[in-house]
């Protein structure tokens, strides 16, 4: 509701997340790597070619302790 209000008129193009009593400003999505298919993509070609080509650039999901200093649970 805040972001839709006049008070947030200067807050644009930002990505936020919430966890319990915390608000987070997230980094902006930017392409890291691309893969092209001359004939388009099917679920099979994604599994066989797309994901293997991109897998080396996947984000390490175990990085949360770098940002979250405590677990609210």
DRENLUM-456832 format. One record per residue (C-alpha): x, y, z; residue in three letters; chain; residue number from 1. Coordinates in pm, 1 decimal. Layout:
PT         c1         c2         c3   residu   chaine   num
PT          X          Y          Z      ala        A   NUM
...
***
This chain:
PT         c1         c2         c3   residu   chaine   num
PT        0.0        0.0        0.0      unk        A     1
PT      287.9      235.6       79.1      unk        A     2
PT      443.6      186.7     -266.1      unk        A     3
PT      110.5      276.1     -430.0      unk        A     4
PT       77.7      593.2     -223.9      unk        A     5
PT      188.9      949.0     -299.1      unk        A     6
PT      452.2      916.5      -24.9      unk        A     7
PT      641.7      669.6     -247.3      unk        A     8
PT      631.2      879.8     -565.6      unk        A     9
PT     1013.7      891.4     -583.3      unk        A    10
PT     1051.9      516.1     -529.9      unk        A    11
PT     1060.6      366.3     -878.4      unk        A    12
PT     1227.5       70.2    -1042.3      unk        A    13
PT     1328.0      -90.5     -712.5      unk        A    14
PT     1285.4     -450.9     -601.9      unk        A    15
PT     1193.8     -513.8     -238.1      unk        A    16
PT     1141.6     -821.9      -25.8      unk        A    17
PT     1002.9     -866.9      324.1      unk        A    18
PT     1085.2    -1125.4      588.8      unk        A    19
PT      905.9    -1108.9      921.4      unk        A    20
PT      996.0     -761.7     1057.6      unk        A    21
PT     1258.7     -679.9      792.7      unk        A    22
PT     1246.6     -501.1      458.2      unk        A    23
PT     1515.1     -565.5      198.3      unk        A    24
PT     1622.1     -370.3     -106.9      unk        A    25
PT     1723.0     -634.1     -361.0      unk        A    26
PT     1985.1     -599.1     -630.1      unk        A    27
PT     1859.3     -530.6     -978.4      unk        A    28
PT     1821.3     -818.5    -1219.6      unk        A    29
PT     2083.5     -808.8    -1489.5      unk        A    30
PT     2171.2    -1071.0    -1749.4      unk        A    31
PT     2472.5    -1280.0    -1648.7      unk        A    32
PT     2491.4    -1512.5    -1943.5      unk        A    33
PT     2281.3    -1604.2    -2245.2      unk        A    34
PT     2231.9    -1903.6    -2466.1      unk        A    35
PT     2071.8    -1896.6    -2811.2      unk        A    36
PT     1874.7    -2158.1    -3001.3      unk        A    37
PT     1835.6    -2104.5    -3373.1      unk        A    38
PT     1509.7    -2300.7    -3375.2      unk        A    39
PT     1359.4    -2172.8    -3050.6      unk        A    40
PT     1319.3    -2358.2    -2724.8      unk        A    41
PT     1125.3    -2664.7    -2618.6      unk        A    42
PT     1125.6    -2817.4    -2270.0      unk        A    43
PT     1354.5    -3090.5    -2405.6      unk        A    44
PT     1604.0    -2853.9    -2570.0      unk        A    45
PT     1611.1    -2641.3    -2253.5      unk        A    46
PT     1692.9    -2953.8    -2050.5      unk        A    47
PT     1951.5    -3079.6    -2299.6      unk        A    48
PT     2122.4    -2755.7    -2403.4      unk        A    49
PT     1992.9    -2446.4    -2225.5      unk        A    50
PT     2039.0    -2542.9    -1860.8      unk        A    51
PT     2376.0    -2714.7    -1909.7      unk        A    52
PT     2505.1    -2399.7    -2082.9      unk        A    53
PT     2378.8    -2171.9    -1803.7      unk        A    54
PT     2442.2    -2394.8    -1499.5      unk        A    55
PT     2797.9    -2267.5    -1444.7      unk        A    56
PT     2659.7    -1918.4    -1382.4      unk        A    57
PT     2382.9    -2015.8    -1138.2      unk        A    58
PT     2366.5    -1807.3     -819.6      unk        A    59
PT     2495.4    -1985.9     -511.5      unk        A    60
PT     2188.6    -1999.5     -286.7      unk        A    61
PT     2398.1    -2065.8       22.1      unk        A    62
PT     2496.5    -1696.9       29.7      unk        A    63
PT     2216.3    -1587.0      264.1      unk        A    64
PT     2442.7    -1569.8      574.0      unk        A    65
PT     2640.5    -1297.7      392.7      unk        A    66
PT     2330.5    -1077.8      399.4      unk        A    67
PT     2113.1    -1212.7      680.8      unk        A    68
PT     2299.5    -1195.0     1010.6      unk        A    69
PT     2025.5    -1378.6     1200.1      unk        A    70
PT     1750.1    -1628.1     1143.1      unk        A    71
PT     1411.0    -1490.8     1253.4      unk        A    72
PT     1265.0    -1835.8     1313.7      unk        A    73
***
